[in-house]
Amino acid sequence: MMYFFAYIHSMKITYLLGAGASANALPTVKTNGLKPSLADSLNMMANFLEKELIDKTHKEFVNHLIKNFREIAHQSNRFGTPDTFAKSLYLQEKYKELDYLKEAIIFYFTIEQILNRKIDERPLVFLTTVMENQFTFPHQIKIISWNFDFQIQLAANEYQKEEFIVGAGASSHNRLISYYPSLGGSTDTNLQNDISMIQMNGIAGFYSKDSNIQNYFLKPPTDLNDLFKRIKDGYNHKTNLLTFAWEKNTVTGGLLRQRISIAKRLAAGTEILVVIGYSFPFFNREYDKEIFHAMKKSEIKLKRYIFKTLIAKENS
């Protein structure tokens, strides 16, 4: 089943995405009865890594990762979701442990999407439906996503390969969809006005200022050892790109206000709102209200909204 709807050519459409938008490939924070939860999946990933042949040079790093996978899974069962456990760490000012949690989630999503090729085909169907040619994403379509996977970027690369350039910092170009924050690209405030997609919680990847960008799209890692080598190279110079909505005092949390500013700009003038796989969790409501207020106060008014709650199916 295709989860995106065909668009009306002359109208501005905003898609508001939650975890259900990727549920055919990746786990949601809670089980939907058909697939394991994110916590269960982290435990399975720990089991997987324990059985794999890992180079001695990466063994300590991987053992640390396995330990974090298991701890997050255990605490997620206590708190209900990994996000709630993460907030508990934040409230206790355990920022180092919070960074470990983010690091583990980044590795999990990177391994699943890049090495294990867990791909939800629906974003590819969406892009194929809305594009008039293979190099242009429609300017009147905007995407506000609370996901930190990069399923849409992977789909976009079927049509146009994204490239990263390392110089004084890093930049990304040749993108079909202009999105922020960039996977491997800069986190600075030099933003263009043509952004089409904002990921409110950031993205499950790293930004690197001083070492080579790991361009997974053009040259995917060959195996786990290759992946660990790439990310470990210059590791102290890398910053993760995940941010939770309730963060106020962490380094990455300072980027959230910038993202809400972009989201409000994208939302203004929305005529059709399509909400996909998103349950409006309590954590995000402060920012969701700002997004809807930006739509409401715009001179161009919202004419229609479509809510699509997705449950992953084996053959959907």
C-alpha positions in Angstrom: 0.0 0.0 0.0 1.3 3.4 -0.9 1.2 5.7 2.2 1.7 9.0 0.5 -1.1 10.7 -1.4 -0.9 12.2 -4.8 -0.7 15.9 -4.6 -2.6 18.8 -6.3 -0.1 20.5 -8.5 -1.0 24.1 -7.7 -1.4 23.7 -3.9 1.2 23.8 -1.1 1.3 20.4 0.7 3.1 19.8 4.0 3.8 16.2 5.2 4.2 15.7 8.9 5.9 12.4 9.6 6.2 10.1 12.6 7.9 6.8 13.1 5.0 5.0 11.3 6.2 6.4 8.1 9.2 4.0 8.2 7.5 1.1 10.0 7.8 -1.3 7.1 11.6 -1.3 7.5 12.5 0.0 11.0 11.1 -0.5 14.5 8.9 2.0 16.3 9.5 2.8 19.9 6.8 0.4 20.9 5.8 -2.9 19.2 2.8 -2.8 17.0 2.0 -6.5 17.4 3.7 -7.4 14.1 7.3 -6.3 14.6 9.6 -5.9 17.6 10.0 -2.6 19.4 13.1 -0.5 19.2 14.2 -1.8 22.6 13.8 -5.5 21.4 15.6 -4.6 18.2 18.6 -3.2 20.2 18.8 -6.5 22.1 18.8 -8.4 18.9 21.5 -6.1 17.4 23.6 -6.8 20.5 23.2 -10.6 19.9 24.1 -10.1 16.3 27.3 -8.2 17.1 28.4 -10.8 19.6 28.3 -13.5 16.9 30.0 -11.5 14.2 33.8 -11.6 13.5 35.0 -8.3 14.6 38.6 -7.2 14.1 40.6 -6.9 17.4 41.2 -3.2 16.8 37.4 -2.7 17.0 36.6 -5.2 19.8 36.7 -2.8 22.7 34.6 -0.2 20.8 32.1 -2.9 19.8 31.9 -4.3 23.4 31.1 -0.8 24.6 28.4 -0.6 22.0 26.9 -3.9 22.9 26.8 -2.9 26.6 24.9 0.3 25.7 22.4 -1.6 23.4 21.5 -3.9 26.3 21.3 -1.1 28.9 19.0 1.0 26.7 16.8 -2.0 26.0 16.6 -2.8 29.7 15.9 0.8 30.8 13.4 1.2 27.9 11.3 -1.6 29.4 11.4 0.2 32.7 10.5 3.6 31.3 8.3 2.4 28.4 10.3 3.9 25.6 14.0 4.8 24.8 12.9 8.4 24.6 11.6 8.4 28.1 14.7 6.8 29.4 16.7 9.4 27.5 14.7 12.2 29.2 15.5 10.6 32.6 19.2 10.8 31.9 18.8 14.4 30.8 16.8 15.4 34.0 19.6 13.8 36.1 22.2 15.8 34.1 23.8 12.5 33.0 24.8 14.0 29.7 27.6 11.5 29.1 25.2 8.6 29.4 22.8 10.5 27.2 25.5 10.8 24.5 26.1 7.0 24.8 22.4 6.5 24.2 22.4 8.7 21.1 25.6 7.0 19.8 24.0 3.6 20.2 20.8 4.6 18.3 22.9 6.1 15.5 24.9 2.9 15.1 21.8 0.8 15.2 20.1 2.8 12.4 23.3 3.1 10.4 23.9 -0.7 10.5 20.2 -1.5 9.7 19.9 1.0 6.9 23.3 0.9 5.3 24.6 -2.6 5.9 21.4 -4.7 6.3 19.5 -2.6 3.7 16.4 -2.2 5.8 14.5 0.0 3.3 10.9 1.0 3.3 10.0 1.3 -0.4 7.1 3.7 0.2 9.3 6.9 0.2 10.6 5.8 -3.3 7.0 5.4 -4.5 6.2 8.8 -3.1 9.1 10.5 -4.9 8.3 8.7 -8.1 4.7 9.9 -7.8 5.3 13.5 -7.2 8.3 14.3 -9.3 7.9 15.6 -12.9 11.5 14.8 -13.8 14.3 12.9 -12.0 16.2 16.0 -10.9 13.5 18.2 -9.4 11.6 17.7 -6.2 8.4 19.8 -6.3 8.9 23.2 -4.6 5.4 23.3 -3.2 5.9 20.1 -1.2 7.5 20.4 2.3 8.3 17.7 4.8 8.5 18.1 8.6 9.7 14.9 10.1 10.1 13.8 13.8 12.0 10.7 12.5 15.8 10.4 12.7 16.2 7.7 10.1 17.3 8.6 6.6 14.8 6.5 4.5 13.8 9.5 2.4 17.4 10.3 1.6 18.0 6.7 0.6 15.0 6.9 -1.7 16.2 10.2 -3.2 19.6 8.7 -4.0 17.9 6.3 -6.3 17.4 9.3 -8.6 20.3 11.6 -7.7 23.4 10.7 -5.7 24.2 13.0 -2.8 27.8 13.9 -2.5 29.9 15.4 0.4 32.8 17.8 0.1 35.4 18.2 2.8 37.2 21.5 3.0 37.0 24.2 5.6 34.3 22.3 7.3 32.0 20.1 5.2 29.2 20.6 2.8 26.8 18.4 0.8 25.6 19.0 -2.7 23.8 17.4 -5.6 20.8 16.6 -3.4 17.4 15.9 -4.8 15.8 17.1 -1.6 17.4 19.9 0.4 17.1 18.8 4.0 18.4 19.8 7.4 20.4 18.8 9.4 22.5 17.2 6.7 23.7 13.6 7.0 27.5 14.3 7.3 27.1 17.9 6.3 27.4 21.1 8.2 25.3 22.1 11.3 26.0 25.8 10.9 23.4 28.5 10.4 24.2 29.3 6.8 20.9 27.9 5.6 19.5 28.3 2.2 15.9 29.3 1.7 15.1 26.3 -0.5 15.0 23.7 2.2 12.3 21.2 1.6 12.6 18.8 4.6 13.4 19.5 8.2 14.1 16.6 10.7 13.1 18.0 14.1 15.0 15.3 16.1 18.0 15.5 13.9 19.3 12.5 12.1 21.0 9.2 13.0 24.4 10.2 11.7 27.5 12.2 12.5 28.9 15.6 11.5 32.6 15.8 11.1 34.6 19.1 10.9 38.1 17.8 10.6 38.1 14.3 9.2 36.8 12.7 6.0 33.1 12.5 5.7 31.9 8.9 5.5 29.9 9.1 2.3 27.6 6.0 2.8 25.6 6.8 -0.3 28.3 6.9 -2.9 30.5 4.3 -1.3 28.8 2.2 1.3 30.9 0.3 3.8 31.6 -3.3 2.8 31.0 -4.9 6.3 30.9 -4.1 10.0 34.6 -3.7 10.3 34.7 -1.2 7.5 31.9 0.7 9.1 33.5 0.8 12.5 36.8 1.9 11.0 35.2 4.8 9.1 33.4 6.1 12.2 36.3 5.6 14.5 38.6 7.5 12.3 38.7 11.0 13.7 36.1 10.0 16.3 36.9 12.8 18.7 36.2 15.3 16.0 32.7 14.0 15.2 29.4 15.3 16.7 26.2 13.3 16.6 23.2 14.8 15.0 20.4 13.6 17.3 18.4 15.9 19.5 15.3 15.2 21.6 12.5 17.8 21.7 12.9 18.3 25.5 16.6 19.1 25.4 17.4 22.7 26.4 20.8 22.6 28.0 22.9 20.2 25.9 25.1 21.3 23.0 22.9 19.7 20.3 19.8 21.0 22.1 20.7 24.5 21.1 20.0 23.5 17.5 16.4 22.7 18.1 15.2 26.3 18.2 16.8 26.7 14.8 14.9 23.7 13.5 11.6 24.9 14.8 12.2 28.2 13.0 12.8 26.3 9.7 9.7 24.1 10.4 7.5 27.2 10.9 8.8 28.7 7.7 8.0 25.4 5.8 4.6 25.2 7.4 3.5 28.7 6.6 1.0 28.8 3.7 0.2 25.1 3.9 -3.1 24.4 2.1 -3.1 20.6 2.5 -1.6 18.9 5.6 -0.9 15.2 5.5 0.0 13.6 8.8 1.6 10.1 8.4 2.3 7.6 11.2 2.5 10.3 13.9 0.8 10.2 17.2 1.6 13.7 18.5 3.5 12.5 21.6 3.6 14.7 24.7 7.3 15.4 24.3 6.8 17.2 21.0 3.6 19.1 21.7 5.2 22.4 22.5 6.8 22.5 19.0 3.9 20.9 17.2 1.8 23.8 18.5 4.2 26.3 17.1 4.1 24.6 13.7 0.3 24.6 13.6 0.2 28.2 14.8 2.5 29.1 11.8 -0.1 27.5 9.5 -3.0 29.3 11.3 -1.6 32.8 11.2 -0.5 32.5 7.5 -2.5 34.5 4.9 -3.0 31.3 3.0 -5.2 29.1 5.0 -5.3 25.4 5.5 -8.0 23.9 3.3 -7.7 20.2 4.0 -5.9 17.8 6.3 -5.4 14.0 6.0 -4.4 11.8 8.9 -2.9 8.4 8.1 -2.0 6.2 11.0 0.3 3.5 9.7 0.7 -0.1 10.9 3.4 -1.9 9.1 2.2 -4.9 7.2 4.2 -7.7 5.8 3.1 -6.9 2.2 2.1 -3.3 2.4 
